[in-house]
Amino acid sequence: MTQELRTEPSLATTYFGDRLADAVERKRSQLVVGLDPQVDLLPIELRGDVHLGREHAAEAFGRFCRGVIDAVAPYVVAVKPQSAFFEELGADGVRALEDVCAYARQAGLLVILDAKRGDIGSTSRAYASAFLEGTAEPSVRDRGPGEGVGGNREVPPGGARPPLADALTVNPYLGRDAIEPMLAACKREGAGIFCVVKTSNAGSVEVQDAILTDGKPLWQHVARLVREWGEDIVGARGLSSVGAVIGATHPRAVGEARRLLPQSILLLPGVGAQGATPADVARAFTSGPASALVTVSRALIYAFRVDGGEWRAAAGAEAARLRGEVWTVSGW
């Protein structure tokens, strides 16, 4: 049974960029919703027992994220759970994260886990295994996406668990050996990675804009490395499995990154709460409709706090609006 599962067409036999391109063209969307659950921002109906401890908070996070996924699934191609908000709740939060990722996959969405991992040696290999590699032997229980935290759907003997995520954000500033295991997962598992290159926060200039001896900023040197690392992991649609995180709050950097990384998928945070607009990232799409993804988190999942509407309906409406706006500015 295990051998049959490994040889059937699956996520592991298709490059990440090809799967993404198919999803983008099918939905006519380049929108990714960031799942950043925070107790103080949850709808009132979900806050009832969160003060009783981590288990209850994790359950609320799971209910909230599943509700958002249901609302936005027709309009987005992927979700981007922020691992830190789940990890803050310890083991209960990690279980909630696993359930949310499984639920998103069942909804037909790709999962881009925002964990920004980066280390060397056995540590890096462990990160790759934890986030991007499936397992042939299941754990004692496999929580179904509809069961929430603590679900106990039994796995058939010999069943396999898929990778937690389709793609992972990683920190490339330790060099190639820090992401080598992730590159191996891209080749072997059909995974994707997004290397943090030029981020949306104001403080990024302190490191990423440091000028090197060739007169170029450090982030551009890292972008060239990202291009090199991904040159041999390019799918049939011409997109590399090694992408880059480029802050939408730096429109000039977006255009320069597109020039330096013609085959990389650009993941563009910063639209919405951080002040960027879809118009700021139009130049990111010149390599094709799936060559860039716009990620929106707080402005979308907490839209109800602005318009006062029902939280799921507000998230769905904002996702529909942004999908159309991004698709229009992309020029496709």
Buried (B, 14 or more C-beta within 10 A) or exposed (E): EEEEBEEEEBBBEBBBBBBBBBBBBEBBBBBBBBBBBBBEBBBEEBBEEBEEEBBBBBBBBBBBBBBBBBBBBBBBBBBBBBBEBBEBBBEBBBBBBBBBBBBBBEBEBBBBBBBBBBBBEEEBBEBBBBBBBBEEEBEEEBBBBEBBBBBEEEBEEEBBBBBBBBBBBBBBBEEEEBBBBBBBBBEEBBBBBBBBBBBBEEEBBEEBBEEEEEEBBBBBBBBEBBBEBBEEBBBEBBBBBBBBBBBBBBBEBBBBBBEBBEBBBBBBBBBBBBEBBBEBBBBBBBBBBBBBBBBBBBBBBBBBBEEEBBBBEBBBBBBBBBBBBBBEBBEB
